[in-house]
Amino acid sequence: MAAPMSWRRLVNSVYSPAIAGVFTRISDRIFRARDGRRGSSVLLLAPLLAEADPAPRRLSKPTGSAGAQRTDGLFTHFRWIAEHVPAFRVPGTHIHILTSPDQFYQAMKARIKTAKRRVVMASLYLGTGQLEQELVNCMEEALQRSQNTSHAPDLKVSILLDYTRGSRGQINSRTMLLPLLQRFTSQMRVSLYHTPDLRGLLRLLVPQRFNETIGVQHIKVYLFDDSIIISGANLSDSYFTNRQDRYVLLENCREVADFFSDLVEAVGDVSMQLQPDDSVTMLEGMVHPYKGNRQEFSAVARKRIMEVMNAAHVRQQLLNRSEDCEEEGMSEGEEDTWVFPLVQMKPLGIQVDEQVTQRLLTDAGPDSTVFLTSGYFNLTRAYMRLVLGAGASYRILTASPEVNGFFGAKGVAGAIPAAYIHIARQFYNQVCQLGQQERVHLHEYHRKQWTFHAKGLWYYLQGQDRPCLTLIGSPNFGYRSVHRDLEAQIAIVTENEELQSQLQEEQEKLYHRSTEVSSSTFEQPDRHVKLWVKLVTPLIKNFF
């Protein structure tokens, strides 16, 4: 019998993982990194409609330095982030913005084929079509090549997916990967994360199609040796063809790759392990996510994941201070960009991304401009208050109804685009009531035969014509991202003019396909929202 739990109480306790146990590992990695650089009923779901959690702890402004700064300007402005998360300094020339699904797909295929040490992939699910099979074939070729060239193959492949989404249907993510797992058992790991919130009677009665609404593994990280793609895109054919998302490629950034490899490994350790016979098991000593005690699972998972976060934080502080002492030996502009990993796992009591995002929105000054995009426009109440009450100018891009991922869906899911119309109209009315039309603008993305899934923001400081900061990754700025799912993104702060130009071009390209929302937008016949959809919109806001 599953242990009882309170659906209205999310895990807010602050656990302090011991750094001592990993300090030796930290020291080893410091020197390794330095050497490396040198060389379905509503009633069932109702209990989950809990009140919003208290606002996360506000991040205080630091009184001291978080490490070396390349300049006294831009990095000083954002260095408070390094007080709370690891700060990785990299050359801006190593970061490339990908702009199309095909670029994303081809970049993954090419790097899987040439990987020698590791392929690490975290996604919501792996699709079952021909394009996905080609990805699997690339992994098979790489693993076979590794076996052919060594008696002790070096290449390891680790896949992290969501259990519910990855197990849906008779042909699914698991069946796509089983042949690899059976053939390369010693080199292959497939982990399936299961939310601790889907348990007991709820797990038995919620239909398979909707069980993922309770909470999922939503991180999208694709890592090949020392290069990594951070995105919001899943491993599915539409994301490779006609579903617009965002993607950033970090080439030869070993420390960043090591961090995300360790993060995926940590989440994998508290997940179910797929076996060659399609069964699943937990690692020895791990608490089961839905059969074990809910609070105990969350505490164990939080400890394991925060070990990675805290170890990297300490390690990077030491490295940054060490590099400050050696700064004379560096060429100017060699490392002109900072990468900050932001993790949000509220079911496990981790809310770093939420804290940093709130601080960014709070600090956005009157002469700054923030371009914010989400495929599903559903800002949390806290984010909404900050946008409506801040001084910065905002241009918010969201999906028009016809490019919403649920457009044309069957059953209740087909009403989701209309619910987002209602949410957008409510937001627009608030903007107008507050007289903020000159400061806050809402845009809709249009593109025939495409869907829109891009998320993140671009931050323009006063007087600058190019963005100096971007957030890119899996979060949508909505209730699910903040409260239900496992999310990760990165904040990139850069003085590299070429990278800033890439970010500007990416932002302008997306907004070029948009139209600005006005009061007349909601008077169009296709924007009529039925009463029942309006009534269930609060439910949709919490689960989709």
Solvent accessible surface area in square Angstrom, and as a share of the most:
residue,aa,sasa,rsa
1,M,237,1.06
2,A,24,0.19
3,A,27,0.21
4,P,123,0.78
5,M,37,0.17
6,S,37,0.24
7,W,63,0.22
8,R,140,0.51
9,R,144,0.53
10,L,28,0.14
11,V,24,0.14
12,N,73,0.38
13,S,77,0.50
14,V,97,0.55
15,Y,89,0.34
16,S,97,0.62
17,P,14,0.09
18,A,67,0.52
19,I,51,0.26
20,A,87,0.67
21,G,73,0.70
22,V,25,0.14
23,F,101,0.42
24,T,100,0.58
25,R,101,0.37
26,I,1,0.01
27,S,33,0.21
28,D,90,0.47
29,R,32,0.12
30,I,18,0.09
31,F,124,0.52
32,R,87,0.32
33,A,7,0.06
34,R,47,0.17
35,D,90,0.47
36,G,29,0.28
37,R,94,0.34
38,R,148,0.54
39,G,100,0.96
40,S,76,0.49
41,S,49,0.32
42,V,84,0.48
43,L,149,0.74
44,L,39,0.20
45,L,20,0.10
46,A,40,0.31
47,P,59,0.37
48,L,10,0.05
49,L,57,0.29
50,A,14,0.11
51,E,117,0.52
52,A,44,0.34
53,D,25,0.13
54,P,104,0.65
55,A,73,0.57
56,P,8,0.05
57,R,160,0.58
58,R,158,0.58
59,L,20,0.10
60,S,84,0.54
61,K,144,0.61
62,P,42,0.27
63,T,149,0.86
64,G,37,0.36
65,S,61,0.39
66,A,2,0.02
67,G,8,0.08
68,A,7,0.05
69,Q,30,0.13
70,R,40,0.15
71,T,47,0.27
72,D,132,0.68
73,G,47,0.45
74,L,21,0.11
75,F,2,0.01
76,T,55,0.32
77,H,86,0.39
78,F,4,0.02
79,R,64,0.23
80,W,10,0.04
81,I,0,0.00
82,A,1,0.01
83,E,55,0.24
84,H,63,0.28
85,V,0,0.00
86,P,1,0.00
87,A,4,0.03
88,F,0,0.00
89,R,9,0.03
90,V,10,0.05
91,P,27,0.17
92,G,2,0.02
93,T,94,0.55
94,H,58,0.26
95,I,0,0.00
96,H,71,0.32
97,I,16,0.08
98,L,16,0.08
99,T,38,0.22
100,S,33,0.22
101,P,2,0.01
102,D,78,0.41
103,Q,83,0.37
104,F,0,0.00
105,Y,7,0.03
106,Q,84,0.37
107,A,11,0.09
108,M,0,0.00
109,K,32,0.14
110,A,51,0.40
111,R,55,0.20
112,I,0,0.00
113,K,86,0.36
114,T,88,0.51
115,A,2,0.02
116,K,144,0.61
117,R,96,0.35
118,R,34,0.12
119,V,1,0.00
120,V,10,0.06
121,M,0,0.00
122,A,0,0.00
123,S,0,0.00
124,L,11,0.06
125,Y,30,0.11
126,L,3,0.02
127,G,7,0.06
128,T,64,0.37
129,G,29,0.27
130,Q,122,0.54
131,L,48,0.24
132,E,2,0.01
133,Q,63,0.28
134,E,51,0.23
135,L,0,0.00
136,V,6,0.04
137,N,54,0.28
138,C,5,0.03
139,M,1,0.01
140,E,55,0.25
141,E,96,0.43
142,A,0,0.00
143,L,0,0.00
144,Q,49,0.22
145,R,92,0.34
146,S,15,0.09
147,Q,70,0.31
148,N,108,0.55
149,T,107,0.62
150,S,42,0.27
151,H,200,0.89
152,A,74,0.57
153,P,35,0.22
154,D,99,0.52
155,L,1,0.00
156,K,101,0.43
157,V,2,0.01
158,S,25,0.16
159,I,3,0.01
160,L,1,0.00
161,L,1,0.00
162,D,1,0.01
163,Y,33,0.13
164,T,9,0.05
165,R,58,0.21
166,G,0,0.00
167,S,20,0.13
168,R,76,0.28
169,G,40,0.39
170,Q,173,0.77
171,I,130,0.66
172,N,16,0.08
173,S,3,0.02
174,R,25,0.09
175,T,50,0.29
176,M,19,0.08
177,L,0,0.00
178,L,20,0.10
179,P,81,0.51
180,L,5,0.02
181,L,6,0.03
182,Q,102,0.45
183,R,128,0.47
184,F,3,0.01
185,T,76,0.44
186,S,96,0.62
187,Q,7,0.03
188,M,13,0.06
189,R,60,0.22
190,V,2,0.01
191,S,2,0.01
192,L,0,0.00
193,Y,3,0.01
194,H,1,0.01
195,T,2,0.01
196,P,0,0.00
197,D,7,0.03
198,L,2,0.01
199,R,6,0.02
200,G,32,0.31
201,L,117,0.58
202,L,15,0.08
203,R,71,0.26
204,L,141,0.70
205,L,89,0.44
206,V,10,0.06
207,P,47,0.29
208,Q,93,0.41
209,R,109,0.40
210,F,38,0.16
211,N,22,0.11
212,E,21,0.09
213,T,6,0.03
214,I,0,0.00
215,G,0,0.00
216,V,3,0.02
217,Q,0,0.00
218,H,19,0.09
219,I,1,0.00
220,K,1,0.01
221,V,2,0.01
222,Y,0,0.00
223,L,0,0.00
224,F,5,0.02
225,D,31,0.16
226,D,32,0.17
227,S,9,0.06
228,I,0,0.00
229,I,0,0.00
230,I,2,0.01
231,S,0,0.00
232,G,0,0.00
233,A,0,0.00
234,N,4,0.02
235,L,2,0.01
236,S,10,0.06
237,D,65,0.33
238,S,37,0.24
239,Y,13,0.05
240,F,3,0.01
241,T,69,0.40
242,N,57,0.29
243,R,20,0.07
244,Q,9,0.04
245,D,2,0.01
246,R,2,0.01
247,Y,0,0.00
248,V,0,0.00
249,L,8,0.04
250,L,0,0.00
251,E,39,0.17
252,N,107,0.55
253,C,5,0.03
254,R,71,0.26
255,E,18,0.08
256,V,0,0.00
257,A,0,0.00
258,D,12,0.06
259,F,1,0.00
260,F,1,0.00
261,S,17,0.11
262,D,14,0.07
263,L,0,0.00
264,V,3,0.02
265,E,74,0.33
266,A,0,0.00
267,V,0,0.00
268,G,1,0.01
269,D,18,0.09
270,V,2,0.01
271,S,0,0.00
272,M,3,0.01
273,Q,15,0.07
274,L,7,0.04
275,Q,55,0.24
276,P,46,0.29
277,D,110,0.57
278,D,52,0.27
279,S,48,0.31
280,V,44,0.26
281,T,66,0.38
282,M,37,0.17
283,L,66,0.33
284,E,177,0.79
285,G,78,0.75
286,M,52,0.23
287,V,21,0.12
288,H,40,0.18
289,P,1,0.00
290,Y,34,0.13
291,K,132,0.56
292,G,18,0.17
293,N,58,0.30
294,R,2,0.01
295,Q,69,0.31
296,E,92,0.41
297,F,3,0.01
298,S,1,0.01
299,A,46,0.36
300,V,50,0.29
301,A,0,0.00
302,R,21,0.08
303,K,82,0.35
304,R,45,0.17
305,I,0,0.00
306,M,23,0.10
307,E,41,0.18
308,V,10,0.06
309,M,6,0.03
310,N,34,0.18
311,A,11,0.08
312,A,1,0.01
313,H,32,0.14
314,V,41,0.24
315,R,14,0.05
316,Q,3,0.01
317,Q,38,0.17
318,L,68,0.34
319,L,1,0.00
320,N,2,0.01
321,R,118,0.43
322,S,29,0.19
323,E,10,0.04
324,D,68,0.35
325,C,117,0.70
326,E,71,0.32
327,E,64,0.29
328,E,174,0.78
329,G,73,0.71
330,M,46,0.20
331,S,77,0.50
332,E,179,0.80
333,G,33,0.32
334,E,78,0.35
335,E,3,0.02
336,D,16,0.08
337,T,0,0.00
338,W,2,0.01
339,V,0,0.00
340,F,1,0.00
341,P,1,0.00
342,L,0,0.00
343,V,0,0.00
344,Q,2,0.01
345,M,0,0.00
346,K,2,0.01
347,P,2,0.01
348,L,0,0.00
349,G,8,0.08
350,I,2,0.01
351,Q,28,0.13
352,V,19,0.11
353,D,7,0.04
354,E,10,0.05
355,Q,18,0.08
356,V,1,0.00
357,T,1,0.01
358,Q,13,0.06
359,R,12,0.04
360,L,3,0.02
361,L,2,0.01
362,T,52,0.30
363,D,47,0.24
364,A,4,0.03
365,G,23,0.22
366,P,107,0.67
367,D,87,0.45
368,S,7,0.04
369,T,37,0.22
370,V,1,0.01
371,F,28,0.12
372,L,1,0.00
373,T,0,0.00
374,S,0,0.00
375,G,1,0.01
376,Y,29,0.11
377,F,2,0.01
378,N,6,0.03
379,L,6,0.03
380,T,16,0.09
381,R,161,0.59
382,A,22,0.17
383,Y,4,0.02
384,M,27,0.12
385,R,153,0.56
386,L,41,0.21
387,V,0,0.00
388,L,16,0.08
389,G,65,0.63
390,A,19,0.14
391,G,32,0.31
392,A,0,0.00
393,S,39,0.25
394,Y,0,0.00
395,R,76,0.28
396,I,0,0.00
397,L,0,0.00
398,T,8,0.05
399,A,13,0.10
400,S,0,0.00
401,P,18,0.11
402,E,74,0.33
403,V,0,0.00
404,N,4,0.02
405,G,35,0.33
406,F,53,0.22
407,F,122,0.51
408,G,70,0.67
409,A,35,0.27
410,K,168,0.71
411,G,66,0.63
412,V,86,0.50
413,A,4,0.03
414,G,28,0.27
415,A,11,0.08
416,I,1,0.00
417,P,9,0.05
418,A,24,0.19
419,A,0,0.00
420,Y,17,0.06
421,I,14,0.07
422,H,30,0.13
423,I,4,0.02
424,A,6,0.05
425,R,91,0.33
426,Q,83,0.37
427,F,2,0.01
428,Y,34,0.13
429,N,63,0.32
430,Q,74,0.33
431,V,3,0.02
432,C,43,0.26
433,Q,147,0.66
434,L,100,0.50
435,G,54,0.52
436,Q,47,0.21
437,Q,80,0.36
438,E,158,0.71
439,R,34,0.12
440,V,6,0.03
441,H,32,0.14
442,L,5,0.03
443,H,19,0.08
444,E,10,0.04
445,Y,1,0.00
446,H,55,0.25
447,R,57,0.21
448,K,182,0.77
449,Q,159,0.71
450,W,49,0.17
451,T,37,0.22
452,F,0,0.00
453,H,8,0.03
454,A,0,0.00
455,K,2,0.01
456,G,1,0.01
457,L,2,0.01
458,W,0,0.00
459,Y,4,0.01
460,Y,20,0.08
461,L,36,0.18
462,Q,120,0.53
463,G,79,0.76
464,Q,107,0.47
465,D,103,0.53
466,R,66,0.24
467,P,0,0.00
468,C,4,0.02
469,L,0,0.00
470,T,0,0.00
471,L,0,0.00
472,I,1,0.00
473,G,1,0.01
474,S,0,0.00
475,P,5,0.03
476,N,20,0.10
477,F,6,0.02
478,G,5,0.05
479,Y,29,0.11
480,R,35,0.13
481,S,4,0.03
482,V,7,0.04
483,H,14,0.06
484,R,16,0.06
485,D,5,0.03
486,L,1,0.01
487,E,0,0.00
488,A,3,0.02
489,Q,2,0.01
490,I,0,0.00
491,A,0,0.00
492,I,0,0.00
493,V,1,0.00
494,T,0,0.00
495,E,59,0.26
496,N,21,0.11
497,E,116,0.52
498,E,110,0.49
499,L,0,0.00
500,Q,21,0.09
501,S,41,0.26
502,Q,36,0.16
503,L,0,0.00
504,Q,44,0.20
505,E,112,0.50
506,E,7,0.03
507,Q,7,0.03
508,E,86,0.39
509,K,105,0.45
510,L,9,0.04
511,Y,24,0.09
512,H,157,0.70
513,R,100,0.37
514,S,20,0.13
515,T,80,0.46
516,E,89,0.40
517,V,8,0.05
518,S,48,0.31
519,S,73,0.47
520,S,71,0.46
521,T,13,0.08
522,F,10,0.04
523,E,121,0.54
524,Q,81,0.36
525,P,128,0.80
526,D,97,0.50
527,R,13,0.05
528,H,139,0.62
529,V,13,0.07
530,K,123,0.52
531,L,128,0.64
532,W,118,0.41
533,V,4,0.02
534,K,82,0.35
535,L,126,0.62
536,V,41,0.23
537,T,3,0.02
538,P,82,0.52
539,L,27,0.14
540,I,4,0.02
541,K,58,0.25
542,N,26,0.13
543,F,1,0.01
544,F,44,0.18
